[in-house]
Amino acid sequence: MHRRRVLGSVAGGLGMLLAGCGGSTVSGAVVSNDTPLSIAFEHAIQGTPSGTRLLVDVTAENTGSEPVTPDGEVPKLSCTFLDGAGRTLHRSGVQPVEPIAAGDSVAFQFQLGTQVSDVTRYELVGELVQEQD
């Protein structure tokens, strides 16, 4: 009896770890980038105790010759999660809070923890926005 309980727990845990790993149909793209940052990205679908989440890891490298600072015009990176009909499920954005020297890079992460099964693609946008005081 004890062995069944242990095997059931192991099988349940393994199923949770593998949730969403059976061939992701999610794709992503940088649809526009008006910043001096080069944007690289990858995504993963992870099983969690409460369900599934989609993680998009973004690396932004300053490919310009000047530092990118959080003063004046600031790069803003945003990620929009879309369903099969192109409807927005969630959108979020980040801005660097520290200067990024020429040749340096920073990492950001976007997450979606609800409606993950509805997501078919995500779009990344880099734009310069005026910093508000």
mmCIF file of the C-alpha atoms, coordinates in Angstrom:
data_MODEL
# 
_entry.id   MODEL 
# 
loop_
_atom_site.group_PDB 
_atom_site.id 
_atom_site.type_symbol 
_atom_site.label_atom_id 
_atom_site.label_alt_id 
_atom_site.label_comp_id 
_atom_site.label_asym_id 
_atom_site.label_entity_id 
_atom_site.label_seq_id 
_atom_site.pdbx_PDB_ins_code 
_atom_site.Cartn_x 
_atom_site.Cartn_y 
_atom_site.Cartn_z 
_atom_site.occupancy 
_atom_site.B_iso_or_equiv 
_atom_site.pdbx_formal_charge 
_atom_site.auth_seq_id 
_atom_site.auth_comp_id 
_atom_site.auth_asym_id 
_atom_site.auth_atom_id 
_atom_site.pdbx_PDB_model_num 
ATOM 1   C CA . MET A 1 1   ? 0.000  0.000  0.000   1.00 0.00 ? 1   MET A CA 1 
ATOM 2   C CA . HIS A 1 2   ? 2.806  2.382  0.910   1.00 0.00 ? 2   HIS A CA 1 
ATOM 3   C CA . ARG A 1 3   ? 4.544  1.638  -2.414  1.00 0.00 ? 3   ARG A CA 1 
ATOM 4   C CA . ARG A 1 4   ? 1.400  2.641  -4.377  1.00 0.00 ? 4   ARG A CA 1 
ATOM 5   C CA . ARG A 1 5   ? 1.219  5.937  -2.552  1.00 0.00 ? 5   ARG A CA 1 
ATOM 6   C CA . VAL A 1 6   ? 4.882  6.659  -3.294  1.00 0.00 ? 6   VAL A CA 1 
ATOM 7   C CA . LEU A 1 7   ? 4.528  5.678  -6.955  1.00 0.00 ? 7   LEU A CA 1 
ATOM 8   C CA . GLY A 1 8   ? 1.399  7.823  -7.259  1.00 0.00 ? 8   GLY A CA 1 
ATOM 9   C CA . SER A 1 9   ? 3.234  10.801 -5.780  1.00 0.00 ? 9   SER A CA 1 
ATOM 10  C CA . VAL A 1 10  ? 6.206  10.303 -8.099  1.00 0.00 ? 10  VAL A CA 1 
ATOM 11  C CA . ALA A 1 11  ? 3.944  9.999  -11.155 1.00 0.00 ? 11  ALA A CA 1 
ATOM 12  C CA . GLY A 1 12  ? 2.002  13.115 -10.146 1.00 0.00 ? 12  GLY A CA 1 
ATOM 13  C CA . GLY A 1 13  ? 5.186  15.097 -9.607  1.00 0.00 ? 13  GLY A CA 1 
ATOM 14  C CA . LEU A 1 14  ? 6.648  13.941 -12.910 1.00 0.00 ? 14  LEU A CA 1 
ATOM 15  C CA . GLY A 1 15  ? 3.434  14.898 -14.703 1.00 0.00 ? 15  GLY A CA 1 
ATOM 16  C CA . MET A 1 16  ? 3.613  18.356 -13.157 1.00 0.00 ? 16  MET A CA 1 
ATOM 17  C CA . LEU A 1 17  ? 7.231  18.800 -14.269 1.00 0.00 ? 17  LEU A CA 1 
ATOM 18  C CA . LEU A 1 18  ? 6.407  17.769 -17.810 1.00 0.00 ? 18  LEU A CA 1 
ATOM 19  C CA . ALA A 1 19  ? 3.200  19.814 -18.111 1.00 0.00 ? 19  ALA A CA 1 
ATOM 20  C CA . GLY A 1 20  ? 3.266  21.839 -21.286 1.00 0.00 ? 20  GLY A CA 1 
ATOM 21  C CA . CYS A 1 21  ? 6.468  20.179 -22.534 1.00 0.00 ? 21  CYS A CA 1 
ATOM 22  C CA . GLY A 1 22  ? 4.861  17.997 -25.183 1.00 0.00 ? 22  GLY A CA 1 
ATOM 23  C CA . GLY A 1 23  ? 5.613  20.198 -28.161 1.00 0.00 ? 23  GLY A CA 1 
ATOM 24  C CA . SER A 1 24  ? 4.911  23.858 -27.604 1.00 0.00 ? 24  SER A CA 1 
ATOM 25  C CA . THR A 1 25  ? 2.911  25.582 -30.316 1.00 0.00 ? 25  THR A CA 1 
ATOM 26  C CA . VAL A 1 26  ? 3.875  29.021 -29.016 1.00 0.00 ? 26  VAL A CA 1 
ATOM 27  C CA . SER A 1 27  ? 6.094  31.206 -31.198 1.00 0.00 ? 27  SER A CA 1 
ATOM 28  C CA . GLY A 1 28  ? 7.608  34.612 -30.654 1.00 0.00 ? 28  GLY A CA 1 
ATOM 29  C CA . ALA A 1 29  ? 9.108  37.475 -32.619 1.00 0.00 ? 29  ALA A CA 1 
ATOM 30  C CA . VAL A 1 30  ? 10.568 40.945 -32.249 1.00 0.00 ? 30  VAL A CA 1 
ATOM 31  C CA . VAL A 1 31  ? 8.040  42.915 -34.306 1.00 0.00 ? 31  VAL A CA 1 
ATOM 32  C CA . SER A 1 32  ? 9.760  46.298 -33.978 1.00 0.00 ? 32  SER A CA 1 
ATOM 33  C CA . ASN A 1 33  ? 12.805 47.722 -32.259 1.00 0.00 ? 33  ASN A CA 1 
ATOM 34  C CA . ASP A 1 34  ? 13.591 51.443 -32.361 1.00 0.00 ? 34  ASP A CA 1 
ATOM 35  C CA . THR A 1 35  ? 16.231 51.268 -29.608 1.00 0.00 ? 35  THR A CA 1 
ATOM 36  C CA . PRO A 1 36  ? 20.031 50.905 -29.659 1.00 0.00 ? 36  PRO A CA 1 
ATOM 37  C CA . LEU A 1 37  ? 19.518 47.494 -28.033 1.00 0.00 ? 37  LEU A CA 1 
ATOM 38  C CA . SER A 1 38  ? 19.826 44.163 -29.819 1.00 0.00 ? 38  SER A CA 1 
ATOM 39  C CA . ILE A 1 39  ? 17.075 41.865 -28.520 1.00 0.00 ? 39  ILE A CA 1 
ATOM 40  C CA . ALA A 1 40  ? 17.518 38.091 -28.195 1.00 0.00 ? 40  ALA A CA 1 
ATOM 41  C CA . PHE A 1 41  ? 14.856 35.874 -26.636 1.00 0.00 ? 41  PHE A CA 1 
ATOM 42  C CA . GLU A 1 42  ? 13.671 32.368 -25.879 1.00 0.00 ? 42  GLU A CA 1 
ATOM 43  C CA . HIS A 1 43  ? 10.658 30.934 -24.110 1.00 0.00 ? 43  HIS A CA 1 
ATOM 44  C CA . ALA A 1 44  ? 9.769  27.977 -21.943 1.00 0.00 ? 44  ALA A CA 1 
ATOM 45  C CA . ILE A 1 45  ? 6.539  26.468 -20.703 1.00 0.00 ? 45  ILE A CA 1 
ATOM 46  C CA . GLN A 1 46  ? 6.819  25.213 -17.135 1.00 0.00 ? 46  GLN A CA 1 
ATOM 47  C CA . GLY A 1 47  ? 4.556  23.168 -14.944 1.00 0.00 ? 47  GLY A CA 1 
ATOM 48  C CA . THR A 1 48  ? 3.902  24.686 -11.522 1.00 0.00 ? 48  THR A CA 1 
ATOM 49  C CA . PRO A 1 49  ? 1.926  23.450 -8.510  1.00 0.00 ? 49  PRO A CA 1 
ATOM 50  C CA . SER A 1 50  ? -0.937 25.728 -9.597  1.00 0.00 ? 50  SER A CA 1 
ATOM 51  C CA . GLY A 1 51  ? -0.866 24.941 -13.328 1.00 0.00 ? 51  GLY A CA 1 
ATOM 52  C CA . THR A 1 52  ? 1.342  26.085 -16.179 1.00 0.00 ? 52  THR A CA 1 
ATOM 53  C CA . ARG A 1 53  ? 3.246  29.279 -16.897 1.00 0.00 ? 53  ARG A CA 1 
ATOM 54  C CA . LEU A 1 54  ? 4.926  30.710 -19.968 1.00 0.00 ? 54  LEU A CA 1 
ATOM 55  C CA . LEU A 1 55  ? 8.281  32.418 -19.452 1.00 0.00 ? 55  LEU A CA 1 
ATOM 56  C CA . VAL A 1 56  ? 9.947  34.644 -22.043 1.00 0.00 ? 56  VAL A CA 1 
ATOM 57  C CA . ASP A 1 57  ? 13.604 35.367 -21.266 1.00 0.00 ? 57  ASP A CA 1 
ATOM 58  C CA . VAL A 1 58  ? 14.954 38.441 -23.051 1.00 0.00 ? 58  VAL A CA 1 
ATOM 59  C CA . THR A 1 59  ? 18.548 39.632 -23.322 1.00 0.00 ? 59  THR A CA 1 
ATOM 60  C CA . ALA A 1 60  ? 19.020 43.214 -24.491 1.00 0.00 ? 60  ALA A CA 1 
ATOM 61  C CA . GLU A 1 61  ? 22.549 44.177 -25.576 1.00 0.00 ? 61  GLU A CA 1 
ATOM 62  C CA . ASN A 1 62  ? 23.631 47.763 -26.120 1.00 0.00 ? 62  ASN A CA 1 
ATOM 63  C CA . THR A 1 63  ? 25.138 47.539 -29.606 1.00 0.00 ? 63  THR A CA 1 
ATOM 64  C CA . GLY A 1 64  ? 25.608 51.308 -29.819 1.00 0.00 ? 64  GLY A CA 1 
ATOM 65  C CA . SER A 1 65  ? 28.724 53.311 -28.972 1.00 0.00 ? 65  SER A CA 1 
ATOM 66  C CA . GLU A 1 66  ? 27.114 55.335 -26.160 1.00 0.00 ? 66  GLU A CA 1 
ATOM 67  C CA . PRO A 1 67  ? 25.698 54.145 -22.839 1.00 0.00 ? 67  PRO A CA 1 
ATOM 68  C CA . VAL A 1 68  ? 21.933 53.803 -22.571 1.00 0.00 ? 68  VAL A CA 1 
ATOM 69  C CA . THR A 1 69  ? 20.795 55.682 -19.478 1.00 0.00 ? 69  THR A CA 1 
ATOM 70  C CA . PRO A 1 70  ? 17.474 55.836 -17.653 1.00 0.00 ? 70  PRO A CA 1 
ATOM 71  C CA . ASP A 1 71  ? 17.336 59.628 -18.267 1.00 0.00 ? 71  ASP A CA 1 
ATOM 72  C CA . GLY A 1 72  ? 15.693 61.423 -21.188 1.00 0.00 ? 72  GLY A CA 1 
ATOM 73  C CA . GLU A 1 73  ? 14.685 58.936 -23.880 1.00 0.00 ? 73  GLU A CA 1 
ATOM 74  C CA . VAL A 1 74  ? 14.580 55.496 -22.294 1.00 0.00 ? 74  VAL A CA 1 
ATOM 75  C CA . PRO A 1 75  ? 14.261 52.106 -24.001 1.00 0.00 ? 75  PRO A CA 1 
ATOM 76  C CA . LYS A 1 76  ? 11.068 50.284 -23.096 1.00 0.00 ? 76  LYS A CA 1 
ATOM 77  C CA . LEU A 1 77  ? 10.699 46.605 -23.922 1.00 0.00 ? 77  LEU A CA 1 
ATOM 78  C CA . SER A 1 78  ? 7.210  45.162 -23.993 1.00 0.00 ? 78  SER A CA 1 
ATOM 79  C CA . CYS A 1 79  ? 5.791  41.697 -24.529 1.00 0.00 ? 79  CYS A CA 1 
ATOM 80  C CA . THR A 1 80  ? 2.266  41.037 -25.766 1.00 0.00 ? 80  THR A CA 1 
ATOM 81  C CA . PHE A 1 81  ? 0.808  37.532 -25.443 1.00 0.00 ? 81  PHE A CA 1 
ATOM 82  C CA . LEU A 1 82  ? -1.760 36.780 -28.181 1.00 0.00 ? 82  LEU A CA 1 
ATOM 83  C CA . ASP A 1 83  ? -4.287 34.029 -28.829 1.00 0.00 ? 83  ASP A CA 1 
ATOM 84  C CA . GLY A 1 84  ? -4.951 32.305 -32.159 1.00 0.00 ? 84  GLY A CA 1 
ATOM 85  C CA . ALA A 1 85  ? -7.320 35.078 -33.282 1.00 0.00 ? 85  ALA A CA 1 
ATOM 86  C CA . GLY A 1 86  ? -4.719 37.778 -32.542 1.00 0.00 ? 86  GLY A CA 1 
ATOM 87  C CA . ARG A 1 87  ? -6.470 39.020 -29.403 1.00 0.00 ? 87  ARG A CA 1 
ATOM 88  C CA . THR A 1 88  ? -4.273 40.390 -26.635 1.00 0.00 ? 88  THR A CA 1 
ATOM 89  C CA . LEU A 1 89  ? -4.353 38.180 -23.537 1.00 0.00 ? 89  LEU A CA 1 
ATOM 90  C CA . HIS A 1 90  ? -1.746 40.122 -21.566 1.00 0.00 ? 90  HIS A CA 1 
ATOM 91  C CA . ARG A 1 91  ? 0.813  42.877 -22.151 1.00 0.00 ? 91  ARG A CA 1 
ATOM 92  C CA . SER A 1 92  ? 3.609  44.067 -19.899 1.00 0.00 ? 92  SER A CA 1 
ATOM 93  C CA . GLY A 1 93  ? 6.673  46.250 -20.260 1.00 0.00 ? 93  GLY A CA 1 
ATOM 94  C CA . VAL A 1 94  ? 9.992  46.940 -18.576 1.00 0.00 ? 94  VAL A CA 1 
ATOM 95  C CA . GLN A 1 95  ? 12.545 49.723 -18.637 1.00 0.00 ? 95  GLN A CA 1 
ATOM 96  C CA . PRO A 1 96  ? 16.165 49.544 -17.468 1.00 0.00 ? 96  PRO A CA 1 
ATOM 97  C CA . VAL A 1 97  ? 16.745 51.325 -14.165 1.00 0.00 ? 97  VAL A CA 1 
ATOM 98  C CA . GLU A 1 98  ? 20.552 51.335 -14.418 1.00 0.00 ? 98  GLU A CA 1 
ATOM 99  C CA . PRO A 1 99  ? 22.698 52.590 -17.318 1.00 0.00 ? 99  PRO A CA 1 
ATOM 100 C CA . ILE A 1 100 ? 23.707 49.976 -19.896 1.00 0.00 ? 100 ILE A CA 1 
ATOM 101 C CA . ALA A 1 101 ? 27.267 50.562 -21.138 1.00 0.00 ? 101 ALA A CA 1 
ATOM 102 C CA . ALA A 1 102 ? 28.137 50.053 -24.803 1.00 0.00 ? 102 ALA A CA 1 
ATOM 103 C CA . GLY A 1 103 ? 28.676 46.317 -25.334 1.00 0.00 ? 103 GLY A CA 1 
ATOM 104 C CA . ASP A 1 104 ? 26.925 45.340 -22.083 1.00 0.00 ? 104 ASP A CA 1 
ATOM 105 C CA . SER A 1 105 ? 23.656 43.460 -21.833 1.00 0.00 ? 105 SER A CA 1 
ATOM 106 C CA . VAL A 1 106 ? 20.815 43.091 -19.364 1.00 0.00 ? 106 VAL A CA 1 
ATOM 107 C CA . ALA A 1 107 ? 18.284 40.314 -18.885 1.00 0.00 ? 107 ALA A CA 1 
ATOM 108 C CA . PHE A 1 108 ? 14.537 40.674 -18.455 1.00 0.00 ? 108 PHE A CA 1 
ATOM 109 C CA . GLN A 1 109 ? 11.787 38.111 -18.040 1.00 0.00 ? 109 GLN A CA 1 
ATOM 110 C CA . PHE A 1 110 ? 8.120  38.251 -18.987 1.00 0.00 ? 110 PHE A CA 1 
ATOM 111 C CA . GLN A 1 111 ? 5.715  35.720 -17.451 1.00 0.00 ? 111 GLN A CA 1 
ATOM 112 C CA . LEU A 1 112 ? 2.180  34.607 -18.086 1.00 0.00 ? 112 LEU A CA 1 
ATOM 113 C CA . GLY A 1 113 ? 0.562  32.362 -15.489 1.00 0.00 ? 113 GLY A CA 1 
ATOM 114 C CA . THR A 1 114 ? -3.060 32.351 -16.704 1.00 0.00 ? 114 THR A CA 1 
ATOM 115 C CA . GLN A 1 115 ? -4.602 31.479 -20.077 1.00 0.00 ? 115 GLN A CA 1 
ATOM 116 C CA . VAL A 1 116 ? -1.313 29.811 -21.085 1.00 0.00 ? 116 VAL A CA 1 
ATOM 117 C CA . SER A 1 117 ? -3.114 27.185 -23.177 1.00 0.00 ? 117 SER A CA 1 
ATOM 118 C CA . ASP A 1 118 ? -4.734 30.007 -25.198 1.00 0.00 ? 118 ASP A CA 1 
ATOM 119 C CA . VAL A 1 119 ? -1.422 31.644 -26.185 1.00 0.00 ? 119 VAL A CA 1 
ATOM 120 C CA . THR A 1 120 ? -0.208 30.938 -29.713 1.00 0.00 ? 120 THR A CA 1 
ATOM 121 C CA . ARG A 1 121 ? 2.399  33.685 -30.003 1.00 0.00 ? 121 ARG A CA 1 
ATOM 122 C CA . TYR A 1 122 ? 4.019  36.620 -28.291 1.00 0.00 ? 122 TYR A CA 1 
ATOM 123 C CA . GLU A 1 123 ? 5.384  39.817 -29.760 1.00 0.00 ? 123 GLU A CA 1 
ATOM 124 C CA . LEU A 1 124 ? 8.308  41.831 -28.415 1.00 0.00 ? 124 LEU A CA 1 
ATOM 125 C CA . VAL A 1 125 ? 8.619  45.563 -29.070 1.00 0.00 ? 125 VAL A CA 1 
ATOM 126 C CA . GLY A 1 126 ? 11.498 47.892 -28.265 1.00 0.00 ? 126 GLY A CA 1 
ATOM 127 C CA . GLU A 1 127 ? 10.740 51.600 -28.299 1.00 0.00 ? 127 GLU A CA 1 
ATOM 128 C CA . LEU A 1 128 ? 12.208 54.808 -26.931 1.00 0.00 ? 128 LEU A CA 1 
ATOM 129 C CA . VAL A 1 129 ? 9.922  56.654 -24.541 1.00 0.00 ? 129 VAL A CA 1 
ATOM 130 C CA . GLN A 1 130 ? 10.390 59.998 -22.833 1.00 0.00 ? 130 GLN A CA 1 
ATOM 131 C CA . GLU A 1 131 ? 11.177 59.556 -19.149 1.00 0.00 ? 131 GLU A CA 1 
ATOM 132 C CA . GLN A 1 132 ? 8.539  61.233 -16.963 1.00 0.00 ? 132 GLN A CA 1 
ATOM 133 C CA . ASP A 1 133 ? 9.732  63.054 -13.833 1.00 0.00 ? 133 ASP A CA 1 
# 
